């Protein structure tokens, strides 16, 4: 009877021990796939002062604008070609690149003279090639967010030099210098600051801001059939939003087909169906200031970065954006307090990939990669100089991101990088304390089994 009782107790212990070991192994493996955000170093760095960045859809062509030149790299960090600016004053203020990376456009600023510069066959160029064509003098500055090239590279829109809007059609057939825009418009007295263009170049949107003594407004212009206009034109539609502060325009983004438009206005997001002209929804008013917005290719996902008192407030994510309606719509996901664990600097820029599943956010001193499906921060990268991510762009396929700042910092990152366990395998990713507990339990179980087996032999 005693032997039977001891046997039952030993078998029970062994069963419980084996079950616990299996449970610990399972939890440890799962922990590999639910890790905290990890540091993801850049693939390569360009030590230059960066105004703007652009990246092709596949992440293979990277364009940088600097104080002294326009640079074009490939994904491996090899400098394919560059264009040193003729003047040492300001240089290249903004850049963009076609989806296939074969056409590059930039804004060249020389004292108070501004020109659009354009290169064809950008993938195959080398050395220091001159632009295939250069626009006429447009006047004042055109900064980042105010220059856009269509996905096919055949249309360019720029805004700035005050309230002015410029559009070039059939850019692939242009050549020479002093090229005038195909059409132009002015949104005076609003200062034109943001532009976007549909993939086929047929829809253009422009946002400008005006500030009075104690109030202001944001005006958004919409142009359809843009590729068929010429001369001096008027917008086909517009939307006016009242504001209370200066610098309240927080971004503008257009879906690939030009159907859906998202605008950041002071403390709320506006989502517009450009075909009907209706504002489908407004986000709930927040105690914050809009910094930047972006939208997926099909218009289904919207992401918004906001600040409060120059600190990061939150990132809001809206799923199925074109199916929502109402005057006070809450985001599906809000990512907020976790950013304060890393930085007190506010957001500077945000970029969403074509599918709307991955985003890159910058705060100047940090770069963050965000899974927009879950709202999780996947990885981050800090910079001691604090100027690594004043501008950020993610490739449409979501695999690569380029960031830039004003102090020696242009970095290319691989975005969807699995965390690297210590030692390079799952066994080393298991926390050390769990490893020790499993080893001790396994040894005890073996010893108990050997003792019980010897006891039974008597």
Number of C-alpha atoms within 10 A of each C-alpha: 6 7 11 10 9 13 17 12 12 17 15 12 15 19 13 13 17 16 12 14 19 13 12 17 17 11 13 19 15 12 15 20 10 11 13 13 16 14 14 21 15 16 13 15 17 17 13 19 19 30 23 29 26 29 32 26 22 17 25 17 26 27 26 29 30 24 21 21 22 28 21 24 19 18 18 11 17 10 16 18 20 20 17 18 19 12 14 13 14 17 23 31 26 30 31 29 28 24 21 18 27 18 24 26 27 29 27 31 28 20 14 12 14 22 23 30 21 26 22 21 12 21 19 9 15 12 10 14 13 14 18 17 21 23 21 16 18 22 17 17 23 28 21 23 20 23 26 28 30 24 22 18 27 20 25 26 26 31 32 23 19 19 18 23 23 19 25 24 22 13 20 17 10 17 16 10 16 14 17 16 21 20 20 20 16 20 21 13 13 20 21 28 26 27 27 28 28 25 22 18 29 19 22 24 24 26 28 25 27 21 19 11 8 9 12 18 21 25 21 22 20 20 20 19 11 25 20 10 17 14 10 12 14 14 17 12 14 15 14 13 14 16 21 15 17 16 17 22 27 24 25 25 27 28 23 23 16 26 18 25 25 26 27 27 25 27 21 21 28 19 23 21 17 21 11 9 15 11 18 20 21 21 20 16 15 15 14 19 25 28 24 26 26 28 29 24 21 19 27 18 24 26 26 29 29 29 21 15 11 14 17 25 26 22 25 22 25 22 18 12 23 20 9 14 14 12 13 13 17 16 17 14 17 18 18 14 11 12 21 14 7 13 16 14 20 23 30 21 26 28 27 28 25 22 16 26 17 27 26 28 28 29 26 26 23 22 28 22 25 23 16 26 15 14 19 15 20 22 23 19 20 20 13 8 13 17 24 27 32 26 27 30 27 31 26 23 16 22 17 26 28 28 31 32 27 21 14 16 22 29 22 26 23 17 23 15 12 12 19 13 14 11 9 10 11 14 16 13 19 20 12 11 9 15 18 11 13 19 13 12 17 16 12 14 20 13 12 16 17 12 12 16 12 10 12 11 6 5
